[in-house]
Amino acid sequence: MAYLTHSLIILIALLHLYFLILEMFLWEKPIGLRTFGMKPEFAHTTKTLAANQGLYNGFLSAGLIWGVCLGNNGTPIKLFFLACVALAGIYGGITVNRRILFIQGMPAIVAILLLSTSLM
């Protein structure tokens, strides 16, 4: 079970690294425009905001990787960063696009449940 849980957490961390790359470096590129359904003018106007958002995704990824590297001792760290990801996913799903809930929020919620089950 621990292998499955850590694999899911690493997958979530990699997903947030991908978000960092999209938001910090590819925001105005065709893949960024297509991914977020933006027009070039809007992307140009919001690129600083997106880069800031990407940086936060990088911090989430770093925290998750840190927790996994600590093994069982990193459980509180993993739970904290997974909760941050889950809450961001829920909020984004409510305020921006429902897809965010499923792409970002649900994997984190599943990982929290798996991690919590291993504590019992």
C-alpha positions in Angstrom: 0.0 0.0 0.0 2.9 2.4 0.8 4.3 1.9 -2.7 0.9 2.8 -4.3 0.5 5.8 -2.1 4.1 7.1 -2.7 3.6 6.5 -6.5 0.4 8.5 -6.5 2.1 11.3 -4.5 5.0 11.4 -6.9 2.6 11.5 -9.8 0.9 14.5 -8.2 4.3 16.2 -7.6 5.2 15.6 -11.3 1.8 17.0 -12.4 2.5 20.2 -10.4 6.0 20.5 -11.9 4.2 20.3 -15.3 1.9 23.1 -14.1 5.0 25.1 -13.2 6.5 24.7 -16.6 3.2 25.6 -18.4 2.5 28.6 -16.2 6.1 30.0 -16.0 7.6 29.1 -19.4 4.9 28.1 -21.8 2.0 30.5 -20.9 2.3 32.5 -24.2 3.3 29.5 -26.3 0.8 27.6 -28.4 0.6 24.7 -25.8 -0.1 27.2 -23.0 -2.7 29.1 -25.1 -4.4 25.8 -26.0 -4.2 24.3 -22.5 -5.8 27.3 -20.9 -8.1 28.3 -23.8 -6.6 31.8 -24.0 -6.0 34.4 -26.7 -2.5 35.7 -27.1 -3.4 39.2 -25.8 -4.8 37.8 -22.6 -1.8 35.5 -22.1 0.5 38.5 -22.5 -1.4 40.6 -20.0 -1.5 37.8 -17.4 1.9 36.3 -17.8 3.3 37.7 -14.6 0.3 36.4 -12.6 0.7 33.0 -14.3 4.4 32.8 -13.4 3.6 33.5 -9.8 1.0 30.8 -9.9 3.5 28.4 -11.4 6.0 29.2 -8.7 3.4 28.1 -6.1 2.8 24.9 -8.0 6.6 24.3 -7.8 6.5 24.8 -4.0 3.7 22.2 -3.8 5.7 19.8 -5.8 8.8 20.3 -3.8 6.9 19.7 -0.5 5.4 16.5 -1.8 8.8 15.2 -3.0 10.4 16.2 0.4 7.7 14.3 2.2 8.2 11.2 0.1 12.0 11.4 0.6 11.5 11.3 4.3 9.5 8.0 4.1 7.3 7.3 7.1 8.8 10.3 9.0 7.4 12.6 6.2 3.8 11.6 6.7 2.8 15.0 8.3 4.5 16.8 5.5 2.8 14.7 2.8 -0.5 15.2 4.5 0.0 19.0 4.7 1.0 19.4 1.0 -1.7 17.0 -0.2 -4.3 19.0 1.8 -3.0 22.2 0.1 -3.3 20.6 -3.3 -6.8 19.2 -2.5 -8.1 22.6 -1.3 -6.6 24.4 -4.3 -8.2 21.8 -6.6 -11.6 22.2 -4.9 -11.4 26.0 -5.0 -10.3 26.0 -8.6 -13.1 23.5 -9.5 -15.7 25.8 -7.9 -14.4 29.1 -9.1 -12.6 28.5 -12.4 -13.3 25.2 -14.1 -14.8 21.9 -12.9 -11.9 20.0 -14.6 -9.5 21.4 -12.0 -11.4 19.4 -9.3 -10.8 16.2 -11.2 -7.3 16.8 -12.5 -5.8 18.4 -9.3 -8.2 17.8 -6.4 -9.3 14.2 -6.7 -5.8 12.6 -7.0 -4.8 14.5 -3.8 -8.0 13.4 -2.0 -7.3 9.8 -3.0 -3.7 10.1 -1.8 -4.8 11.6 1.5 -7.2 8.7 2.0 -4.6 6.1 1.1 -2.0 7.8 3.4 -4.6 8.0 6.2 -5.5 4.3 5.8 -1.9 3.3 6.3 -1.8 5.2 9.6 -4.5 3.1 11.1 
